[in-house]
Amino acid sequence: MVVVGAGMAAQRFVEQLMQRAGDDVRVTVIGDEGRRPYDRTRLRELFLGGSADDLPLPFDAFEDDRVELVVDDRVLHIDRRAKTVRTRSRRLHRYDTLVLATGASAGRVAVEGAGLPGCFSYRTVEDAEALRAFVGARASELERDLRGVVVGGGPIGLEAAGALQAIGVDATVVQYADRLMEAQLDGTAGSIVKRHLQARGIAVRTGTRVTRLDPDESGVVTAIEFQDGSFQRVDVVVFTVGLRARDELARNAGIAVHPYGGIVIDDACRTSDPAVLAIGEVASLDGRRFGLVAPAREMADVAVRRILGHEARFAGFDESAAITLAGVDVASFGDALARTPDAVDVLYADPVAGVYRKLVLAGDAHTLLGGILVGDASAYPALHTLVGARLEADPSSYVLPSRG
Ligand SMILES: Cc1cc2nc3c(=O)[nH]c(=O)nc-3n(C[C@H](O)[C@H](O)[C@H](O)COP(=O)(O)OP(=O)(O)OC[C@H]3O[C@@H](n4cnc5c(N)ncnc54)[C@H](O)[C@@H]3O)c2cc1C
């Protein structure tokens, strides 16, 4: 077997395969980052004094004799007839089964100046190290704290803003949508998260589109212009929008990809070529991609069981997540935005205390469909498991603050 990509889905795949497969399995994992698989979700630790060595995922499975890990090499071509992949270092690897686990790449908005020095993505250890080094050098050069803009107000944008602040940058989040985390939060929750960030000294501009970035005389970014014609001085810009599935290998090999990106898979993680599977953020099931660790791990498990001849299905995954962003606990699960016809909300909002709890119920007013928690997400694990079930207690008892 050959696995392309040595990220979080690949790590889980190898771990599960080594636990379940016999001695006759050989797997080569090829990754283009210059290091072994690491926990991308903890990238912010590099801004809190941590190093890349503090982010490893369990590595035991890669030390198995049946596994070869190749890092710092990129697969450039798949020859489906010969069943080989060719890498940048011109090595050929043969496969019986090919697993594509190439993830996604952090894009940049297509505006003038987006490639200037001082503009960064926020996806890999290399991105984080380059950003940290730039901020250190530029702040010394200018002899002052830097002004930073994060383009994108989704979870990763808010995390990047917290990271910038942790290294002394005065951060502003610029979001095109009318609220922060528009895929996970409703308007009230978005505005409570915004208040939390502002209270921590992070500025937020919603409903704002970036139109241009200007360089100073040395070519480094110095100003950002918005659609309304206003502009802001800036020393460092982090893009967290425009995430794209890294599906180019599959596309070039004639494997079906979705028009909006992502390698088309069925519920067994099979692509349009029966010898090729796709797992993780690069995969698209029924036109949906999944940008979280839990579904990537689930797909890896399904792929392993299928390869070993067992029954297993990936049934899709809601975008449920509980995260702490720039110090704020936020959870969003199930049908958080109440898209189900006849859904009803039961909610408690205290913008002053920064607390918001909402349950979305089916038309029967008892079956839990989803919810949003801001400020205190401790009820998330219990509530998440109740999605689809009839709540035993009065729904309001789950959201109202306990008395006394
Ligand atoms: C800052 C940040 C915070 C996050 N926080 C959370 C969180 O709190 N909770 C959560 O659930 N999710 C979070 N995520 C999302 C999560 O990290 C991803 O969903 C997960 O990493 C997807 O795993 P993957 O293996 O599909 O992709 P990746 O982890 O991106 O791995 C893909 C790997 O394949 C490599 N690759 C691509 N093409 C090739 C090629 N041709 N040849 C060789 N190698 C190749 C890539 O370089 C990469 O190393 C976060 C992401 C980021 C960036």
The ligand as an SDF file (V2000), in Angstrom:
LIG
                    3D

 53 58  0  0  0  0  0  0  0  0999 V2000
   -4.5740   25.9240   12.9620 C   0  0  0  0  0  0  0  0  0  0  0  0
   -5.5540   24.7970   12.8400 C   0  0  0  0  0  0  0  0  0  0  0  0
   -6.3350   24.4390   13.9290 C   0  0  0  0  0  0  0  0  0  0  0  0
   -7.2530   23.4030   13.8300 C   0  0  0  0  0  0  0  0  0  0  0  0
   -7.9950   23.0830   14.9210 N   0  0  0  0  0  0  0  0  0  0  0  0
   -8.8520   22.0520   14.8440 C   0  0  0  0  0  0  0  0  0  0  0  0
   -9.5950   21.6550   16.0030 C   0  0  0  0  0  0  0  0  0  0  0  0
   -9.5070   22.2690   17.0790 O   0  0  0  0  0  0  0  0  0  0  0  0
  -10.4290   20.5770   15.8870 N   0  0  0  0  0  0  0  0  0  0  0  0
  -10.5390   19.8850   14.7150 C   0  0  0  0  0  0  0  0  0  0  0  0
  -11.2860   18.9000   14.6710 O   0  0  0  0  0  0  0  0  0  0  0  0
   -9.8530   20.2450   13.6070 N   0  0  0  0  0  0  0  0  0  0  0  0
   -9.0140   21.3030   13.6400 C   0  0  0  0  0  0  0  0  0  0  0  0
   -8.2990   21.6600   12.5260 N   0  0  0  0  0  0  0  0  0  0  0  0
   -8.4990   20.9080   11.2660 C   0  0  0  0  0  0  0  0  0  0  0  0
   -7.6500   19.6240   11.2460 C   0  0  0  0  0  0  0  0  0  0  0  0
   -6.3040   19.9280   11.5160 O   0  0  0  0  0  0  0  0  0  0  0  0
   -7.7850   18.9590    9.8860 C   0  0  0  0  0  0  0  0  0  0  0  0
   -9.1450   18.6590    9.6690 O   0  0  0  0  0  0  0  0  0  0  0  0
   -6.9640   17.6630    9.8090 C   0  0  0  0  0  0  0  0  0  0  0  0
   -5.5950   17.9690    9.9330 O   0  0  0  0  0  0  0  0  0  0  0  0
   -7.2320   16.9380    8.4880 C   0  0  0  0  0  0  0  0  0  0  0  0
   -6.3550   15.8520    8.3790 O   0  0  0  0  0  0  0  0  0  0  0  0
   -5.8180   15.3800    6.9410 P   0  0  0  0  0  0  0  0  0  0  0  0
   -4.8600   14.2780    7.2010 O   0  0  0  0  0  0  0  0  0  0  0  0
   -6.9400   15.1760    6.0210 O   0  0  0  0  0  0  0  0  0  0  0  0
   -5.0140   16.6460    6.3750 O   0  0  0  0  0  0  0  0  0  0  0  0
   -3.6200   17.2190    6.8700 P   0  0  0  0  0  0  0  0  0  0  0  0
   -3.4720   17.0830    8.3320 O   0  0  0  0  0  0  0  0  0  0  0  0
   -3.5170   18.5770    6.2650 O   0  0  0  0  0  0  0  0  0  0  0  0
   -2.5340   16.2770    6.1950 O   0  0  0  0  0  0  0  0  0  0  0  0
   -2.3220   16.2150    4.8050 C   0  0  0  0  0  0  0  0  0  0  0  0
   -0.8320   16.0810    4.5610 C   0  0  0  0  0  0  0  0  0  0  0  0
   -0.6130   15.6840    3.2040 O   0  0  0  0  0  0  0  0  0  0  0  0
    0.4990   16.4010    2.6960 C   0  0  0  0  0  0  0  0  0  0  0  0
    0.4280   16.3660    1.2260 N   0  0  0  0  0  0  0  0  0  0  0  0
   -0.4660   16.9820    0.4150 C   0  0  0  0  0  0  0  0  0  0  0  0
   -0.2190   16.6980   -0.8870 N   0  0  0  0  0  0  0  0  0  0  0  0
    0.8560   15.8670   -0.8930 C   0  0  0  0  0  0  0  0  0  0  0  0
    1.5930   15.2190   -1.9380 C   0  0  0  0  0  0  0  0  0  0  0  0
    1.2640   15.3550   -3.2300 N   0  0  0  0  0  0  0  0  0  0  0  0
    2.6500   14.4470   -1.5930 N   0  0  0  0  0  0  0  0  0  0  0  0
    2.9880   14.2810   -0.2820 C   0  0  0  0  0  0  0  0  0  0  0  0
    2.3280   14.8710    0.7490 N   0  0  0  0  0  0  0  0  0  0  0  0
    1.2760   15.6450    0.4420 C   0  0  0  0  0  0  0  0  0  0  0  0
    0.3110   17.7730    3.3270 C   0  0  0  0  0  0  0  0  0  0  0  0
    1.4780   18.5610    3.2880 O   0  0  0  0  0  0  0  0  0  0  0  0
   -0.0720   17.3860    4.7470 C   0  0  0  0  0  0  0  0  0  0  0  0
    1.0630   17.1570    5.5320 O   0  0  0  0  0  0  0  0  0  0  0  0
   -7.3840   22.6980   12.5980 C   0  0  0  0  0  0  0  0  0  0  0  0
   -6.5950   23.0590   11.5010 C   0  0  0  0  0  0  0  0  0  0  0  0
   -5.6890   24.0940   11.6110 C   0  0  0  0  0  0  0  0  0  0  0  0
   -4.8510   24.4760   10.4180 C   0  0  0  0  0  0  0  0  0  0  0  0
  1  2  1  0
  2  3  1  0
  2 52  2  0
  3  4  2  0
  4  5  1  0
  4 50  1  0
  5  6  2  0
  6  7  1  0
  6 13  1  0
  7  8  2  0
  7  9  1  0
  9 10  1  0
 10 11  2  0
 10 12  1  0
 12 13  2  0
 13 14  1  0
 14 15  1  0
 14 50  1  0
 15 16  1  0
 16 17  1  0
 16 18  1  0
 18 19  1  0
 18 20  1  0
 20 21  1  0
 20 22  1  0
 22 23  1  0
 23 24  1  0
 24 25  2  0
 24 26  1  0
 24 27  1  0
 27 28  1  0
 28 29  2  0
 28 30  1  0
 28 31  1  0
 31 32  1  0
 32 33  1  0
 33 34  1  0
 33 48  1  0
 34 35  1  0
 35 36  1  0
 35 46  1  0
 36 37  1  0
 36 45  1  0
 37 38  2  0
 38 39  1  0
 39 40  1  0
 39 45  2  0
 40 41  1  0
 40 42  2  0
 42 43  1  0
 43 44  2  0
 44 45  1  0
 46 47  1  0
 46 48  1  0
 48 49  1  0
 50 51  2  0
 51 52  1  0
 52 53  1  0
M  END
$$$$
